[in-house]
């Protein structure tokens, strides 16, 4: 059996609605007016809202990149005066420290060396 010898099983064609032809020139859309013409047909307020939104170019590739967070900084010389060591700061090596402190979080290399020299702990 070849491809051109196969006969179609469905003898009755389904009518193609909305394409002109036998159903009339308006294709079931009525006469004139907004519903008869093409286009999306959104409300003017909705269209203005869409136009006001920013065009997010590159949204698919840059959507989930983490935003860099700039931590507030505190110098190591200020840790002698402060009773509790504040969380969420980056400790820098400016100044000197005389007492042993424990610091958890972001610490610069020079601050880590000064804390460990004073007998403290930086992690």
C-alpha positions as a printed NumPy array, in Angstrom:
array([[  0.   ,   0.   ,   0.   ],
       [  1.353,   3.396,  -0.987],
       [  0.66 ,   6.785,   0.477],
       [ -1.491,   7.968,  -2.423],
       [ -3.658,   4.841,  -2.224],
       [ -4.836,   5.544,   1.342],
       [ -8.295,   7.063,   1.448],
       [ -9.467,   9.46 ,   4.154],
       [-11.791,   7.987,   6.769],
       [-13.724,  11.25 ,   7.347],
       [-15.933,  11.994,   4.36 ],
       [-17.675,  15.041,   5.86 ],
       [-15.562,  18.175,   6.21 ],
       [-16.157,  20.336,   9.26 ],
       [-17.177,  23.902,   8.365],
       [-14.44 ,  26.451,   8.893],
       [-16.174,  29.231,  10.773],
       [-14.975,  32.82 ,  10.676],
       [-13.201,  32.79 ,   7.325],
       [-15.75 ,  34.294,   4.995],
       [-17.115,  32.308,   2.095],
       [-20.502,  30.617,   2.439],
       [-21.281,  32.086,   5.833],
       [-21.296,  35.621,   4.442],
       [-18.832,  38.424,   4.039],
       [-18.829,  39.47 ,   7.702],
       [-17.705,  35.998,   8.875],
       [-20.105,  35.921,  11.78 ],
       [-18.862,  39.208,  13.268],
       [-21.946,  41.251,  12.482],
       [-21.825,  44.509,  10.544],
       [-19.504,  47.399,  11.37 ],
       [-18.135,  48.428,  14.729],
       [-15.469,  47.651,  17.288],
       [-16.282,  43.957,  17.486],
       [-16.088,  43.525,  13.722],
       [-12.55 ,  44.851,  13.371],
       [ -9.367,  43.136,  14.387],
       [ -7.088,  43.987,  17.281],
       [ -6.808,  43.199,  20.932],
       [ -9.671,  45.404,  22.09 ],
       [ -8.38 ,  46.313,  25.54 ],
       [ -9.777,  49.214,  27.489],
       [ -7.933,  52.545,  27.205],
       [ -7.117,  52.589,  30.92 ],
       [ -5.659,  49.116,  30.753],
       [ -3.572,  50.049,  27.729],
       [ -2.214,  53.163,  29.477],
       [ -1.254,  51.075,  32.489],
       [  0.693,  48.655,  30.302],
       [  2.473,  51.534,  28.581],
       [  3.536,  53.014,  31.913],
       [  5.259,  49.81 ,  33.058],
       [  9.022,  49.728,  32.484],
       [ 10.416,  47.59 ,  29.702],
       [ 12.335,  44.935,  31.582],
       [ 15.014,  44.166,  29.068],
       [ 16.993,  41.039,  29.827],
       [ 14.502,  40.011,  32.481],
       [ 14.926,  36.296,  31.878],
       [ 18.689,  36.255,  32.328],
       [ 19.146,  38.927,  35.   ],
       [ 16.072,  38.305,  37.107],
       [ 17.515,  36.095,  39.831],
       [ 20.939,  37.665,  40.277],
       [ 21.483,  38.647,  43.9  ],
       [ 21.841,  42.32 ,  44.602],
       [ 25.107,  43.203,  46.299],
       [ 24.649,  44.384,  49.858],
       [ 27.003,  47.049,  51.208],
       [ 27.527,  46.369,  54.876],
       [ 28.087,  49.283,  57.222],
       [ 31.658,  49.314,  58.535],
       [ 33.075,  49.74 ,  62.028],
       [ 36.748,  50.075,  62.931],
       [ 38.448,  47.784,  65.395],
       [ 39.353,  50.736,  67.619],
       [ 35.64 ,  51.298,  68.265],
       [ 35.169,  47.763,  69.641],
       [ 36.853,  48.707,  72.951],
       [ 34.132,  51.292,  73.617],
       [ 31.221,  49.175,  72.456],
       [ 29.866,  46.693,  74.979],
       [ 28.046,  44.286,  72.604],
       [ 29.602,  43.797,  69.188],
       [ 26.931,  44.819,  66.659],
       [ 25.729,  42.286,  64.105],
       [ 25.58 ,  43.054,  60.418],
       [ 28.748,  45.165,  60.329],
       [ 32.065,  44.635,  58.596],
       [ 34.981,  45.024,  60.984],
       [ 37.922,  46.964,  59.551],
       [ 41.44 ,  47.226,  60.947],
       [ 41.528,  50.92 ,  61.823],
       [ 42.762,  51.62 ,  65.35 ],
       [ 44.061,  49.297,  68.079],
       [ 42.371,  46.859,  70.433],
       [ 43.514,  45.929,  73.921],
       [ 40.938,  43.4  ,  75.122],
       [ 40.058,  39.975,  73.73 ],
       [ 36.807,  39.966,  71.767],
       [ 34.874,  37.376,  69.803],
       [ 33.65 ,  38.529,  66.419],
       [ 31.349,  36.574,  64.096],
       [ 30.762,  37.856,  60.575],
       [ 32.736,  39.826,  58.009],
       [ 36.227,  40.765,  59.201],
       [ 39.084,  42.208,  57.17 ],
       [ 42.532,  40.572,  57.209],
       [ 44.189,  43.327,  59.228],
       [ 41.352,  43.343,  61.775],
       [ 41.543,  39.554,  62.108],
       [ 45.28 ,  39.75 ,  62.808],
       [ 44.808,  42.443,  65.491],
       [ 41.951,  40.531,  67.176],
       [ 43.951,  37.314,  67.314],
       [ 47.034,  39.189,  68.584],
       [ 44.935,  40.554,  71.482],
       [ 43.79 ,  36.996,  72.32 ],
       [ 40.393,  37.212,  70.682],
       [ 38.554,  35.15 ,  68.128],
       [ 37.277,  36.106,  64.649],
       [ 35.18 ,  33.828,  62.487]])
